[in-house]
Amino acid sequence: MIYKPKRITGSRSFRTPNTFPLILLLVILLLSALSLFLSSSVFQDHLVLSELFLYFAMSLISLFIGFVTCYSRLNNWIERILILIVILGSITFSIIFAHTAFQLFKDMSDYEARNFNLVEGIPSSLTYDGSKNGPDYVSSITINDKKINVAHLNITTKGYEDHFNNKTIRLKYLSHSKFAVTIENNN
């Protein structure tokens, strides 16, 4: 019997991609990093471009996770099912984030022309981000059956209760993406 030393590199669970897929993975990673930089630094004062690049980056990162997972080499059927779930989930999230980025792109001309839709009333429901490590933030507000995304406005639950709770509010929002631009008390 010939002794063959075991490899400790973990080569059983991952195979190295060929040149083209590796370059594609690096391009996706670089584009997502560039999009995050543009979102947080360059376009931080432009709501639509900032959110557009943020959602584009999240779409690319989800796609990157899906591609990397495709190169997993697993023998157990449970592992294969889990990898398939991760791949399908990352592709699904990538499509959802890309759809939001596309809607924001369609809203760009309205944002720059200051053409906003307006909804007024007492909110019928609120959704929260459910943060466990800090204050809870309001993610969306529903008024007159219109659900408006307000997560990017960073309204804490306490801030909402202090300024807007049980009051008529006025929300200006973008028509395609339903992102709020401003929120005001309607005194």
FENRA-V413498 format. One record per residue. RES is the residue in one letter. PHI is phi as a letter, one per 30 degrees, with the letter a starting at -180 (999 if undefined). Layout:
res=RES phi=PHI
res=RES phi=PHI
This chain:
res=M phi=999
res=I phi=c
res=Y phi=d
res=K phi=c
res=P phi=d
res=K phi=d
res=R phi=d
res=I phi=c
res=T phi=d
res=G phi=i
res=S phi=d
res=R phi=d
res=S phi=c
res=F phi=a
res=R phi=c
res=T phi=d
res=P phi=d
res=N phi=d
res=T phi=d
res=F phi=d
res=P phi=d
res=L phi=d
res=I phi=d
res=L phi=d
res=L phi=d
res=L phi=d
res=V phi=d
res=I phi=d
res=L phi=d
res=L phi=d
res=L phi=d
res=S phi=d
res=A phi=d
res=L phi=d
res=S phi=d
res=L phi=d
res=F phi=d
res=L phi=d
res=S phi=d
res=S phi=d
res=S phi=c
res=V phi=d
res=F phi=c
res=Q phi=d
res=D phi=c
res=H phi=c
res=L phi=e
res=V phi=d
res=L phi=d
res=S phi=d
res=E phi=d
res=L phi=e
res=F phi=d
res=L phi=d
res=Y phi=d
res=F phi=d
res=A phi=d
res=M phi=d
res=S phi=d
res=L phi=d
res=I phi=d
res=S phi=d
res=L phi=d
res=F phi=e
res=I phi=d
res=G phi=d
res=F phi=d
res=V phi=d
res=T phi=d
res=C phi=d
res=Y phi=c
res=S phi=d
res=R phi=c
res=L phi=b
res=N phi=c
res=N phi=d
res=W phi=d
res=I phi=d
res=E phi=d
res=R phi=d
res=I phi=d
res=L phi=d
res=I phi=d
res=L phi=d
res=I phi=d
res=V phi=d
res=I phi=d
res=L phi=d
res=G phi=d
res=S phi=d
res=I phi=d
res=T phi=d
res=F phi=d
res=S phi=d
res=I phi=d
res=I phi=d
res=F phi=d
res=A phi=d
res=H phi=d
res=T phi=d
res=A phi=d
res=F phi=d
res=Q phi=d
res=L phi=d
res=F phi=d
res=K phi=d
res=D phi=d
res=M phi=e
res=S phi=d
res=D phi=d
res=Y phi=d
res=E phi=d
res=A phi=d
res=R phi=h
res=N phi=c
res=F phi=c
res=N phi=d
res=L phi=b
res=V phi=b
res=E phi=b
res=G phi=l
res=I phi=d
res=P phi=e
res=S phi=d
res=S phi=a
res=L phi=b
res=T phi=c
res=Y phi=c
res=D phi=d
res=G phi=i
res=S phi=d
res=K phi=c
res=N phi=c
res=G phi=l
res=P phi=d
res=D phi=d
res=Y phi=c
res=V phi=d
res=S phi=c
res=S phi=b
res=I phi=b
res=T phi=c
res=I phi=b
res=N phi=h
res=D phi=i
res=K phi=c
res=K phi=c
res=I phi=c
res=N phi=d
res=V phi=b
res=A phi=e
res=H phi=d
res=L phi=d
res=N phi=h
res=I phi=c
res=T phi=d
res=T phi=d
res=K phi=d
res=G phi=d
res=Y phi=d
res=E phi=d
res=D phi=d
res=H phi=c
res=F phi=b
res=N phi=d
res=N phi=h
res=K phi=c
res=T phi=d
res=I phi=b
res=R phi=c
res=L phi=c
res=K phi=c
res=Y phi=b
res=L phi=d
res=S phi=d
res=H phi=d
res=S phi=d
res=K phi=i
res=F phi=d
res=A phi=d
res=V phi=c
res=T phi=b
res=I phi=b
res=E phi=b
res=N phi=d
res=N phi=c
res=N phi=d
